[in-house]
Amino acid sequence: MRRATAWTAVIALAGIVVASAPTVSAARAEKDAYIVAECPQDGNPQSVERFEFPNPNDPNRVLIRGAHNIYNEFVLEDDGWSLVGENNTMANVNASESFATIWGTFDWDGNLGHFEGTWSWGNSAYGRASGRSDDGRLLKVTLGLDPSDYPHLDDCEDYGVTELLIISPHG
């Protein structure tokens, strides 16, 4: 009986401690979404570290390593596209006649912040990218939106459209 009374006292004391603890509320993350067009810079200093056809009997199989490109980044606003920064990318590719896997890194710098991260794209309609900023914000990107669903970017002949989601963890 004594043991039960002792445990009851401990449980009651723990309940008092928990009940008197200050309430902690988690700050809601702030999320900002953007539609972004990516246009290769004029005179793009594209370079490739390695480009090869690894199988002489299969000319459709290609390996690319270290393809470097620089893009101008435009954000869609109410009055059209506005230049907001640039994106330095590094890409690797494994491709055959019917399949390609592409992956790499990016260093995105502009009015929305500085983000570094990774991206990948397989044989689906969309690719994905994610990265972090110096101040802890998270960048999530959906690659491969249809450019015809958005106003035309007159500053560029051949561009891609993505959706950016910037998450500020502390609101």
C-alpha positions as CSV (number, residue, x, y, z in Angstrom):
1,M,0.0,0.0,0.0
2,R,2.9,2.4,0.8
3,R,4.4,1.8,-2.6
4,A,1.1,2.7,-4.4
5,T,0.9,5.9,-2.3
6,A,4.4,6.9,-3.1
7,W,3.8,6.4,-6.8
8,T,0.6,8.4,-6.6
9,A,2.5,11.3,-5.0
10,V,5.2,11.2,-7.7
11,I,2.6,11.2,-10.5
12,A,0.7,14.0,-8.8
13,L,3.9,16.0,-8.4
14,A,4.9,15.4,-12.1
15,G,1.4,16.6,-13.1
16,I,1.8,19.8,-11.1
17,V,5.2,20.5,-12.7
18,V,3.8,19.9,-16.2
19,A,0.7,21.9,-15.6
20,S,2.8,24.9,-14.3
21,A,5.2,24.8,-17.2
22,P,4.9,27.8,-19.6
23,T,3.0,27.1,-22.8
24,V,5.3,27.1,-25.8
25,S,3.7,27.8,-29.1
26,A,5.5,27.0,-32.3
27,A,5.9,29.9,-34.8
28,R,4.2,29.1,-38.1
29,A,6.5,29.0,-41.1
30,E,6.0,31.7,-43.6
31,K,5.7,30.5,-47.2
32,D,6.1,32.6,-50.3
33,A,5.4,31.2,-53.8
34,Y,6.8,32.6,-57.1
35,I,6.6,31.7,-60.8
36,V,10.1,32.0,-62.2
37,A,11.5,31.9,-65.8
38,E,15.0,30.8,-66.3
39,C,16.8,32.1,-69.4
40,P,20.4,31.2,-70.4
41,Q,22.6,34.3,-70.2
42,D,23.8,35.9,-73.5
43,G,27.3,34.5,-74.1
44,N,26.6,31.8,-71.5
45,P,30.0,30.4,-70.6
46,Q,28.7,26.9,-70.8
47,S,31.4,24.3,-70.2
48,V,31.4,20.6,-69.9
49,E,34.1,18.6,-68.0
50,R,33.3,15.3,-69.6
51,F,31.1,14.3,-72.6
52,E,31.4,10.7,-73.9
53,F,29.6,7.9,-75.7
54,P,30.6,5.0,-73.4
55,N,29.4,2.3,-75.7
56,P,30.7,2.4,-79.3
57,N,27.8,0.0,-80.3
58,D,25.2,2.3,-78.8
59,P,25.6,5.9,-80.1
60,N,22.4,6.9,-78.3
61,R,23.9,6.4,-74.8
62,V,25.6,9.6,-73.6
63,L,27.3,10.5,-70.3
64,I,27.8,14.2,-69.4
65,R,29.5,15.3,-66.3
66,G,30.1,18.8,-65.0
67,A,28.0,20.8,-67.5
68,H,28.1,24.4,-66.2
69,N,25.5,27.0,-67.2
70,I,24.5,30.5,-66.0
71,Y,20.9,31.6,-66.2
72,N,19.1,34.9,-65.6
73,E,16.1,34.5,-63.3
74,F,12.8,36.4,-63.9
75,V,9.9,36.5,-61.5
76,L,6.3,36.9,-62.7
77,E,4.7,39.9,-61.2
78,D,1.4,41.7,-61.9
79,D,3.1,43.9,-64.6
80,G,5.1,41.0,-66.3
81,W,8.5,39.4,-65.8
82,S,11.1,41.2,-63.7
83,L,14.8,40.2,-63.6
84,V,15.6,39.1,-60.0
85,G,19.0,37.4,-60.2
86,E,21.1,34.6,-61.6
87,N,21.5,30.9,-61.2
88,N,24.8,29.0,-61.7
89,T,24.1,25.4,-62.3
90,M,26.2,22.2,-62.6
91,A,24.6,19.2,-64.3
92,N,25.3,15.6,-64.9
93,V,23.4,13.4,-67.4
94,N,23.0,9.7,-68.1
95,A,21.0,9.4,-71.3
96,S,19.9,6.8,-73.8
97,E,17.4,6.8,-76.6
98,S,14.4,6.4,-74.3
99,F,15.6,7.5,-70.8
100,A,17.5,10.3,-69.2
101,T,18.4,11.1,-65.6
102,I,19.7,14.6,-64.9
103,W,21.0,15.9,-61.6
104,G,23.3,18.5,-60.2
105,T,23.8,21.5,-58.0
106,F,22.7,25.2,-58.1
107,D,23.8,28.5,-56.6
108,W,20.9,30.9,-56.9
109,D,21.6,34.6,-56.0
110,G,19.2,37.5,-56.4
111,N,16.6,39.8,-54.9
112,L,14.8,36.8,-53.2
113,G,18.0,35.7,-51.4
114,H,21.0,33.4,-51.9
115,F,20.3,29.7,-52.0
116,E,22.5,26.7,-52.7
117,G,21.2,23.2,-53.2
118,T,20.6,20.2,-55.5
119,W,18.2,19.2,-58.2
120,S,17.2,16.2,-60.2
121,W,15.0,15.2,-63.1
122,G,14.2,11.8,-64.5
123,N,11.7,10.7,-67.2
124,S,8.8,12.5,-65.6
125,A,7.1,15.7,-66.5
126,Y,8.6,17.5,-63.5
127,G,11.9,17.8,-61.8
128,R,12.6,18.8,-58.2
129,A,15.1,21.0,-56.5
130,S,15.7,22.1,-52.9
131,G,18.2,24.3,-51.2
132,R,18.9,26.4,-48.2
133,S,19.8,30.1,-47.8
134,D,22.5,31.6,-45.6
135,D,19.7,32.7,-43.1
136,G,18.1,29.3,-42.8
137,R,15.2,29.6,-45.3
138,L,14.3,26.6,-47.4
139,L,13.8,26.7,-51.2
140,K,11.7,24.1,-52.9
141,V,11.4,24.1,-56.7
142,T,9.2,22.3,-59.2
143,L,10.9,22.2,-62.5
144,G,9.2,21.9,-65.9
145,L,6.1,24.0,-65.8
146,D,4.6,24.6,-69.3
147,P,5.7,28.1,-70.4
148,S,2.6,28.5,-72.6
149,D,0.6,28.7,-69.3
150,Y,2.2,32.0,-68.5
151,P,2.9,35.3,-70.3
152,H,5.7,35.2,-72.8
153,L,9.1,36.3,-71.7
154,D,10.2,38.7,-74.4
155,D,13.8,39.0,-73.1
156,C,14.5,35.3,-74.0
157,E,14.1,33.0,-76.9
158,D,14.4,29.6,-75.1
159,Y,13.5,29.5,-71.4
160,G,12.0,27.2,-68.8
161,V,9.4,28.0,-66.1
162,T,9.5,26.8,-62.5
163,E,7.6,27.3,-59.3
164,L,9.6,28.4,-56.3
165,L,8.4,28.1,-52.7
166,I,10.5,29.9,-50.1
167,I,9.8,28.7,-46.6
168,S,11.0,30.9,-43.7
169,P,10.9,28.6,-40.7
170,H,10.4,31.3,-38.1
171,G,7.7,33.3,-39.8
